[in-house]
Amino acid sequence: MVNGEADGVVCLHRLHGLVTVGQAYRDLPPLGDEELALVLDRAARRAGPVRA
């Protein structure tokens, strides 16, 4: 899933039995495509420009 984005991935701690992110939350409703795009856009604006 990270091919082309990174040379490799190092996982320092693996949670055994964790299959989905939603398992770690009491309430994690699904987001529609438009809502997800809005959330990601807001987060990108708060983070500011990416420095190389």
Contacts in CASP RR format, 6 or more apart in sequence:
PFRMAT RR
TARGET T0000
AUTHOR 0000-0000-0000
METHOD contacts of the structure
MODEL  1
MVNGEADGVVCLHRLHGLVTVGQAYRDLPPLGDEELALVLDRAARRAGPV
RA
2 8 0 8 1.000
2 9 0 8 1.000
18 24 0 8 1.000
21 28 0 8 1.000
22 28 0 8 1.000
31 39 0 8 1.000
END
